[in-house]
Amino acid sequence: MTAQQAPAAYRALTAGAPAVPVGIVGSGLYVPERVVGNSEIADGLDTTEAWIESRTGILTRHFAAATESTSDMCLRAVHNALEGARIDPGEVDAVIVSTITADQPLPSTAAAVAEALGAHAAWPIDLTQAACAGGVHGLVLAAHLLQNPEIGTVVVAGAETLSRITDPADRTTRVFFGDAAGAVVLRRTKPGSGLLAWDAGYKLSYRVGITAGGSRRPLTPQRVADGEHFLRMDGRAVWREATQALPASIRNVARRAGVALDDLDHVVLHQANLNIIHEVMDQLGVPRGRATTTVGDLGNTGSATVFTVLHQLLTSGRLRPGDLAVVSAIGAGFVWGSVCLRHH
């Protein structure tokens, strides 16, 4: 299905490789120490360990310590990524941070990360409402920034403390989400490698969101008492949109990159839950084994999920030079995106 043939709700903005090739040269990951198993999550909820595992594929997730913020976790992941790439923070020209759990509404979480990192020449950029698709959006933005000859190194990070915005009494959300931060470093690369194509789309929906805390419904004591500051989610809507939008987006970006789905060595999917990952792979007709997963150990870590998978692939040596990979994610909104890249 091409972007033109897709239903109006799923039409996407699709583009090929940037004029200047851009690739990933390093990755980093930070996961909080506290491990939260299904038995702890199920305690006090109308659910069981077996139900959580069967419906989500999640066994454990990690929660940040009371003293840890999103920028703290993000800093650790970015530092690890730069260290692995042997790049000094002073060389970083932009720090892109995607999160829906910013340290506070103002000032910038990306600026807090850049300052703590010592990247004093960097442009801090915050992506605050792309949710789980923010990692992919950040990759596309970074590739565009690197078309400017004055910009040579861009860091993209996804970090979430989702344990802070889920209601401990809400089975629909509490079982899914965990805390983590991941990051990649992007630089120019040789022609024929790096980012080959990208695809993005949206379908406005309020089925997943936080109703209070913005200009439409400012926080009040009553709204907090009613739990309106917590994330709410319609699970059926998430399944429906994810299993339609992600396969269509991946087909679009593969077509634009001029590669067949069978040619893909890796499909890096948003780690929403294991059943969605399996359904997407089955629809694509690509073996499930080509989709590395972290959801079982980490849960859904929002904008960090695609970076947790990329980091695992890179550090294990499974993402080898010449390998083709698609990175694809969908988040609340609904917004989604995919990139196709050839590792250099």
C-alpha positions in Angstrom: 0.0 0.0 0.0 1.5 3.4 -1.0 0.9 6.6 0.8 -1.4 7.7 -2.1 -3.5 4.4 -1.8 -3.8 4.5 1.9 -7.0 5.8 3.6 -6.9 9.6 4.3 -6.3 9.0 8.0 -3.1 7.1 7.2 -1.7 9.2 4.4 1.9 10.0 5.2 4.7 12.4 4.4 7.4 10.2 2.8 10.8 11.2 1.6 14.0 9.5 0.4 17.6 9.8 1.5 19.0 13.3 2.4 21.5 14.8 0.0 24.2 14.4 2.6 24.3 10.8 4.1 23.9 10.6 7.9 24.4 7.6 10.1 24.6 6.4 13.7 28.1 6.3 15.2 27.3 5.5 18.8 24.6 4.5 21.3 24.0 4.7 25.0 21.5 3.3 27.5 20.5 4.0 31.1 18.1 1.8 33.1 17.2 2.6 36.7 18.3 0.0 39.3 14.9 -0.7 40.8 13.3 -3.8 39.1 9.5 -4.1 39.4 8.1 -7.5 38.6 4.5 -8.4 37.7 3.8 -9.6 41.2 4.4 -6.2 42.6 2.3 -4.5 39.8 -0.6 -6.9 40.2 -0.7 -6.3 44.0 -3.8 -4.2 44.6 -5.0 -4.3 40.9 -7.7 -6.4 39.3 -5.2 -8.6 37.5 -2.6 -11.4 37.8 1.0 -12.0 36.8 -0.2 -14.5 34.2 -2.7 -12.0 32.7 0.0 -9.3 32.4 2.5 -11.6 30.8 0.0 -13.1 28.3 -1.5 -9.7 27.3 1.8 -7.7 27.2 4.8 -10.0 27.1 6.2 -8.0 30.0 7.9 -9.7 32.9 9.7 -6.8 34.5 10.1 -3.0 34.2 12.3 -0.5 36.0 11.2 2.5 38.0 13.4 5.5 38.7 14.5 6.3 42.2 12.8 9.2 43.9 15.9 11.3 43.5 16.2 10.6 39.7 14.7 12.8 37.1 14.3 12.4 33.3 17.3 14.6 32.6 19.4 12.6 35.1 18.7 9.4 33.2 19.0 11.1 29.8 22.4 12.5 30.8 23.7 9.0 31.6 22.6 7.6 28.3 24.0 10.5 26.3 27.3 10.4 28.1 27.6 6.6 27.4 26.7 7.2 23.7 29.4 9.9 23.3 32.0 7.9 25.2 31.3 4.9 23.0 31.7 7.0 19.9 34.8 8.7 21.3 33.3 12.1 20.9 33.9 15.0 23.3 30.8 16.9 24.5 32.3 20.1 23.2 31.9 18.7 19.7 28.1 18.3 20.0 26.2 20.8 17.9 22.7 19.8 18.9 21.0 17.8 21.7 17.5 16.6 20.8 15.5 15.1 23.7 12.2 13.5 23.3 10.1 13.0 26.4 6.5 13.5 27.7 7.9 13.5 31.3 10.0 16.6 31.3 11.8 17.6 34.5 9.3 20.5 34.7 7.2 22.5 32.2 10.0 25.1 32.0 13.0 25.4 31.5 14.1 23.0 28.7 15.0 19.4 29.6 17.3 19.3 26.6 19.1 22.4 27.9 19.5 20.8 31.3 21.1 17.7 29.6 23.4 19.8 27.4 24.5 21.9 30.4 25.2 19.0 32.7 27.0 17.2 29.8 29.2 20.2 29.1 28.0 20.6 25.6 27.9 24.3 25.9 27.9 25.0 22.1 25.0 22.7 21.5 21.5 23.7 20.4 19.0 22.1 22.8 15.8 20.9 21.2 12.8 19.4 23.1 10.3 17.1 21.5 7.5 17.0 24.1 4.4 15.6 22.5 5.4 13.0 19.9 5.3 10.5 22.8 6.5 7.0 21.8 7.2 8.2 18.2 9.6 10.9 19.4 12.7 8.8 18.9 12.0 8.4 15.2 11.0 12.1 14.9 14.3 13.0 16.5 16.3 10.8 14.0 14.6 12.5 11.1 15.2 16.0 12.6 18.9 15.2 13.2 19.4 14.0 9.6 18.0 17.3 8.4 20.2 19.4 10.8 23.2 17.5 9.5 22.6 18.8 6.0 24.0 22.1 7.3 27.8 22.1 6.9 28.1 24.0 10.1 26.6 21.1 12.1 28.7 18.0 12.5 27.4 16.0 15.5 23.9 15.6 16.8 22.7 13.6 19.8 19.2 12.2 19.8 17.8 10.9 23.1 14.5 9.4 24.3 13.9 9.4 28.0 10.9 8.8 30.2 9.9 8.4 33.8 6.5 7.0 33.0 6.1 5.6 36.5 5.4 9.1 37.6 2.4 9.7 35.3 0.6 6.3 35.6 -2.0 5.7 38.2 -1.0 2.8 40.5 -4.7 1.9 40.6 -5.2 1.8 36.8 -4.6 -1.7 35.3 -4.9 -0.3 31.8 -1.7 1.8 32.1 0.2 0.6 35.1 1.1 -2.8 33.8 2.8 -1.5 30.7 5.1 1.3 31.4 8.7 1.6 32.8 11.5 4.1 33.0 14.6 4.3 30.9 16.7 6.5 28.7 18.5 5.8 25.4 20.5 7.9 23.0 22.4 7.7 19.7 25.0 10.0 18.1 24.6 10.9 14.4 27.3 12.2 12.0 27.8 12.3 8.3 28.7 9.0 6.7 29.7 7.6 3.3 27.2 7.6 0.3 24.9 4.6 0.1 24.8 4.2 3.9 23.0 5.8 6.8 19.5 7.0 6.6 18.0 6.0 3.2 14.4 7.2 3.6 11.8 8.3 6.1 8.0 8.3 6.5 5.7 10.0 9.0 2.0 10.4 9.5 -0.7 11.1 12.1 -4.4 10.6 12.9 -5.6 13.0 15.6 -7.1 11.1 18.5 -7.7 11.7 22.2 -7.8 8.0 23.1 -4.4 8.2 24.8 -3.5 11.3 26.7 -3.4 13.3 29.9 -6.4 15.5 30.1 -5.3 18.1 32.7 -2.2 20.3 33.0 -2.5 22.2 29.8 -4.2 25.5 28.7 -7.5 23.7 28.0 -7.8 22.2 31.5 -5.3 23.7 33.9 -4.4 21.7 36.9 -6.6 22.3 40.0 -6.8 20.4 43.3 -10.0 18.8 42.2 -8.6 17.6 38.9 -5.6 16.1 40.7 -8.0 14.4 43.1 -9.9 13.0 40.1 -6.6 11.7 38.6 -6.8 13.8 35.5 -3.0 14.4 35.7 -2.4 10.7 35.0 -2.0 9.1 31.6 -5.2 7.4 30.3 -5.2 4.9 27.5 -7.8 3.0 25.4 -6.0 -0.2 24.8 -8.2 -1.3 21.9 -7.6 1.9 20.1 -3.9 1.6 20.5 -4.0 -2.0 19.1 -6.1 -0.9 16.1 -4.0 2.2 15.2 -0.6 0.5 15.8 -1.4 -2.6 13.8 -2.6 -0.5 10.8 -0.2 2.5 10.8 3.1 0.7 11.6 2.9 -1.9 8.7 1.8 0.7 6.3 4.6 3.1 7.3 7.2 0.4 7.1 6.0 -0.6 3.6 6.2 3.1 2.6 9.7 3.6 3.9 11.0 0.4 2.4 9.5 1.3 -1.0 11.0 4.7 -0.9 14.4 3.3 0.1 14.2 0.9 -2.8 14.5 -2.2 -0.7 12.2 -5.3 -0.3 10.8 -6.2 3.1 12.7 -9.5 2.8 15.9 -7.6 2.5 15.5 -6.1 6.0 18.0 -7.6 8.5 16.4 -5.8 11.5 13.0 -4.3 12.2 13.3 -2.0 15.2 9.8 -1.5 16.5 8.4 0.6 19.3 8.2 -1.8 22.3 4.5 -1.1 23.1 3.8 -4.8 23.9 4.9 -8.1 22.5 1.6 -9.0 20.9 1.6 -5.8 18.8 5.2 -6.5 17.7 4.3 -10.0 16.6 1.2 -8.8 14.8 3.1 -6.2 12.8 5.8 -8.6 11.8 3.2 -11.2 10.8 1.4 -8.6 8.6 4.7 -7.7 7.0 5.5 -11.3 6.3 9.0 -10.9 7.9 10.2 -13.5 10.4 9.6 -12.4 14.0 13.2 -13.1 14.9 14.3 -10.1 12.9 12.5 -7.8 15.5 14.8 -7.7 18.6 12.7 -7.0 21.7 13.4 -5.4 25.1 9.8 -5.1 26.2 9.9 -8.3 28.3 12.6 -6.9 30.6 12.0 -3.1 30.4 8.3 -2.7 29.5 7.1 0.2 27.4 9.6 3.0 28.0 7.9 5.5 25.6 10.3 7.4 23.4 13.2 5.5 24.8 12.1 2.1 23.4 13.6 2.2 19.9 16.9 3.3 21.4 16.9 0.4 23.8 16.7 -2.0 20.9 19.3 -0.1 18.7 21.7 -0.1 21.7 21.3 -3.8 22.1 21.9 -4.5 18.4 24.9 -2.2 18.3 26.6 -3.4 21.5 26.0 -7.0 20.7 27.5 -6.7 17.2 24.3 -8.0 15.6 23.8 -4.8 13.6 26.7 -5.2 11.2 28.2 -3.0 8.5 25.9 -3.2 5.4 22.9 -4.4 7.4 19.5 -2.9 6.5 17.2 -1.8 9.3 13.9 -0.1 9.7 13.1 1.8 12.9 9.4 2.4 13.4 7.2 3.7 16.2 3.8 5.1 17.0 2.8 7.3 19.9 -0.2 9.0 21.4 -1.8 11.5 19.2 -1.7 9.3 17.2 1.6 10.1 15.5 4.0 7.7 13.9 7.1 7.5 11.8 9.7 5.1 10.3 13.2 5.4 9.0 15.2 3.0 6.8 18.9 2.9 7.3 21.9 0.9 6.1 24.5 0.6 8.9 27.9 2.0 7.8 
